[in-house]
Amino acid sequence: MKKNENNALLPAGFRDVLPPDAAFEEQIANWLVEFFSMRGYNRIKPPLMEFEEGLLSGTGVALAPQTFRLMDPISQRMMGIRADITPQIARVALSRLRTWPRPLRLSYAGEVLRVRGSQLLPGRQLYQVGAEIIGSEMPSADAEIICLVLDAISDVGVSDICLDLNVPPLVPNILTQFGVVGEDYLKVREALDRKDRNFTSLIAKEASDILISLLDATGSVDVALEKLEAIDLPPLAAKERSRLKEVVSLLKASNIPVTLTLDPIENRGFEYHTGIGFTIFARGFSSELANGGRYNVQNVEKQKTHSESGTGVTLYVGTIINTLKKRDKPQTILIPQGTPKDLISGLHSEGWVTIAALESSIDLAIEARRLKCTHFLGLNGPEPVLN
């Protein structure tokens, strides 16, 4: 079958994960979850699908355009396949875990499905691992989540990490306080996303000077913060700036080796974030390794909305794997039929991957070469396969 015919078997944004990548992906995901677990983040496992009204309410409202829907043949109600796990964590935290002591620390791992990919994450089926702190408004909670993910990514083997900090509510606070609403609000937001100074100046009215100054407050965190400090911000925006300064101070005190940058007006990819947001990259790779930030944890239950503050992070396992060095091929050994179990267990304890021969009359050396094993079990122990 030709390559293009083979690719046509799957829709755009989907792929088969083959050996040994599939095992490596699961290994990294399990390692990350264990990393979080050892630091007090309890594992939670929400379902892949939920009824539409529950999945797309509260925190999940912003993800409606990215959600696949289908009819449940049993209940005859519409269901949604999760596009992100964080809204599910919010639902569980405010319902099933409502009486648990705060701050609540939770972690998760699982697949999500999205209607369309993004420029930084073109895949539509993604493997997420994440962690959340729910019930604390302290800047130290934001710093804890960021330090947690930086340590996890670093320990798994990623180097040259870059952390880009953002403040998604900064621009909405400024526009609202200057009376820029409706169509003008959307036009200014689009102009800022394009970094279009001229159009921003034309339509942002009295807010234009501040917004243009914010466009300049981008880059290395020290330089950008100094420029941000010089801007005369309205009260709500000034409060967000103060919180940002405190989080940056805590990050620096952690002494984690990372390049810190700041883009205070960046908004894309932070659909439900209401405070400091962040994106993590590895130098030389365009796709993001992780993103997260502060958000309003909401859940609608029996027409009543429950709400509290939270902060969290989502890691993308596929992207993390792409930044890691290719692993050496595992040592695989072909063993003959009837090999004693204690001998097999001994090989496993030494790190061998054993493959059992299905016939007793074969030449193990030839069969091992055919099956691409590195060794076969001879009379005197493991023997290498000669090419």
N, C-alpha and C positions, 0 to 999 in steps of 0.2 A: 504494500500500500504506500502511495506517495505521501510525503510529509504533509502537504496541504490537505490531503484527504483525511489523514489521521487527526489533524487539528480540528477539522470540521465536525468531528464526533462530539465535541464539547462546545458549549456557548462561550462567547467572549467573556473573559474574566474568570474562567474556571479552568482547572488543570488537575491532572493526576499527579499525586506525589508518590514517586517510585522508590524502591530500595536503592541505597540505604537511607535516603533523605527522610522517608516517612518515620523510620525508627528514630532518627536523629531529632526530628521535629518533636516527637513525643517525649524524648529524653530531655530536651531543653525546656519544654513546657512543664514537665513534672519537676525539674530542678528549680524553676522559678517559683512554682507554687510552694514547694518545700521551703525555699528561701523565705517567702512571706510568712509561712506557717511558723517557722522558728522564731519569728519576730512578733508573734501574737496576732496574726491575721488569720481568722478562722475561715476554712474553706466552705464555700457555698456552691450549690449546683442547681441553678434554675432551669426550667424546661426550654427546649428549642423553640417551641411555639406556645402562644397564649391566645386567648380571645382578644380580638382587635381592640375592643373598648378598654381593656385593661392594659394591654401592651402600649397603646398609643395615647395614654392619658398621663397626667402629671409630668414627670421628667421626660417621658417618652414622646411627648407631643411633637418635638422638633424633628423626630426621626421618621415621621409619617411618609415623606416623599421617598425614603430609602427602603421602605418595608414591603416585602413580598406578601401578598394576601392570598388566601384560599378558603374554600368553604369546608367546614367540618361536616363530613357526611353523617355523623352520629347526632350532633346537636342542631345541625342546620344553621349554625351561626358562623360568622366570618372570623377567621383566625389570621394572625400575623406571625411570620417567621422573624425572629429577632434580628435587627440590624446592628445592635450593640447590646452588651450585657449590663452596662451601668444602670439603665432605667429599671431593669429587673431587680437589681440589687436594692435600688431605692424602694421598690414595691415591697419586697420582703422585709427590709429594715423597718418600714413603717407599718407593717401588718403583723406578720408572724414573729418578728423579733422586736416588736414595739416595747416590750417590758424589759428587754436586756439593758444592762447598764451602759451608759454613754461615757466616753466616745466608743462607738462600735467599730471594730476593725474586722473587715471581711476581705477574702480573696476568692478568685474564681479562675476557671480556664474553660474554653469551649469555642466552638465554631459560630460565626455569625454570617448572615447572608445579606447582601446589599443589592438594590436595584441597579446601581451603577457605581463604578469605581471612581477614584479621584486621580488627580495628576500624581500625587505622592504615593497613593495606594491603589494602583489600577485593578487589582484583583477584586472580585465580587464575593468570594468566599474566603474569609479570613479566620485565622486561629488567634484568638485573643487570650491573654493572661492579664489579670488586673488585680488591683488592691484599692480599697476604699476606707476612709475614716469618716464616720457619720456621727453627727451630734456635737461637733466642736467647731467654733468659729475662730479659734486661735490661729494666728499666723504660724505658730509652731507646728500646727497640723499640716499646713501647706508645705512647710519646709521638711517635715518628716516624710511625707509622701515622695517629694522630689529626691531627697537623699536616699530613700529606700530603693527607688527604681534605678538611680545612678549606680548605687552599690551593686544591685542585682545584675545590671547589664555589664558592668565592669568585671564582676566575678565570673560571669559566664564566658568571658574572653574577648569582649568588644573593647577596642582601644580608640583613642582620639575622639572622645565623645564631646558633642556640642549640645548645649542646652539653650534654647531660645525661649525667653520669657515674654508673655503677652498679658495685656489687661483688657479683655473683651468688653467689660462694661464702661470703660473710660469714655469712648466716643459717644455711646448712647446717653450717658449722663450729661455730657457737654451739650449735645444737640438738644436734649429735652429742656435743659435749663436756659438755653438761648431761643427756645420756641421754634426749633426746626423740626417739623412733624410731617406726617403724610408722605406725599410724593417727593417732596424736597428731602425728607429724611432718607428715603431709599436712594435717591440720586447721589446724595453726599456720601452715603455708605459705599456705593459702588465706585464712586470717584476715588475714595480713600483706598479701597481694595486695589485699584489700579495705580495708586500713588500719583494720581493726576492732580497736580497742584492748581493748574489754571482753572479747571472745571470746579474744583472745590472752592476756590476763591469766589467764583461767579455765583454759586448757589447757596453757600453756607451762611450768608448774611453776617451778623455780628460775630458768629463763631469761627469765621474763616481764619483770623489771625492765630487763634489758639490751635486750630487743626493743622495749619501749615507748620507751626512750631513743633507739633507732635510728629509730623512727618520727618523732621530733622532729628528728633530724639530717638534715633535708631542706630544700632551697632553694638560695639563693645559695651558691656553693662555699666562700667564706670563712667565712660564718656556720655552714654545715653542718659544715665540717671542725673548727671550734672546738668545736662540740657533740660531734662524734665523738671528738675528743681527750679529752674529759672522761669518756668511758665506760670503765669498767674491763673490757676485753675479754679473753677467754681467749687463750692464746698464738698459735694459728693465725689467729684473727680479727685480733689485733693486728698480725700480720705483713702481712696484706692491707691494713690501714689504713696502715702505713708505706709500702707500695708505692704506694698511692693518693696519699699526700702527695708522694712523689717525682715521680710523673707530673704532678700538678697544678703542681708547681714548674717542671718542664720546659715545660709548656704555657704558663705565664705568661711564661717567659723568651723564648718564640717571638714574643711581641707580635702574635699574630694577632687581629684584631678579632672577638671572639666572646663571647656571654653564656654563662658557665659555671655550671651548676647541678649539684647532687648529690642522688641518691636512693639511699642505700646498700642498701636492701632490695629494690629493684625487681628482678623476676626474669622477668617475662613477656617472651618473645621472645629469651631467651638460653639456648636449649635445651642447647647443648653448650659454653657458655663456662665456664671454670674460673678466671678472674681478672677483672681490671678490664674492664667492658663500657661501651658508650656508644651513645647515639642522637643523631642530628643532625636538627634541625628548622629551618625558616625561620619567623620570626615572622609570624603571621597565617595559617599553613597547618597543618592538623592532621596530615596524613600525614608520616611520617618520610622524610627524604631519604637517610639512610644509617644503618647500625648496624654494630657490630662489637665486637671485644674479644679477650681472650686465651683460648685453648682448648688442649686436649690433642690434638695431632695424632696420630691413631692409624690404623693399617691392619693388617688381619688377612690374612696370606699363608701358605698351607699350614699352617693351624692355629697359626701363630706371630704374636704381636702385636708390631708395631714401634711405637714411640712417641717423640715429642719435643715440645717446647713451640713454640707459634706464636701469632701475633697478626695480626688482619686486619680488613678492612672491606668491606662490601657497600654499593654505591650503587644506588638505584632510579631509573633514568633517567626513567621516566614521571612520577614525583613531582617530580624536578628540573625537568623541562620545564614542569610546571604552575606553578612559582614564577617562571618567567622571563616577561618582557614579550613580548607577541605580536610576532612579526617582521613587518616590512613585506613586502607582497607582492613577490616577485622581479620584476625587469624582464624580461618575456617579449616576444619579437619574432617575428612571423610572417615567414618568408622565402619567396620564390617558388621554384618548381622551377628547378633549374639554377644556383642560387647557387654561385659558385666556393668551393672548400674553404678557400682562403686567406682569403677574406672572412669565412666562417663562423668560422674560427679566430680572426680578429681580433675579432669580436663576443664570442666566449667569453672572450678575454683581457681585454676591457673589462667583464666581469661579466654579459653578457646571457645569458639562457636562450633558445635558438633553437627554434622550432617550424616544421617544414617543411610547406609547402602540398602537398597531394596532387594538386592539379589545376592546370593552367597557365592556364586560361581564367577563373579566378575574380577577383572584385574583392577585392584584398588587405585593403582597409580594412574592408569588410563582413565578410569571413571572420575577420579578427583580432578584431572586436567579438564575433562569434558564439562564438569560442573563448576569449573573455575574456583575450586578450593585451593587454598595455599599449601595444605599438607594432607597427608593420609596417615592412618594409624598402621604402622608396620609392626613387626615382631619385637623390635627394640624401642618402640615408642613412636612419636610423631616424626614423619619424614617429609621433607619439602617436595613439592611438585616441580618437576623439571620441565621447562618449556622447550 
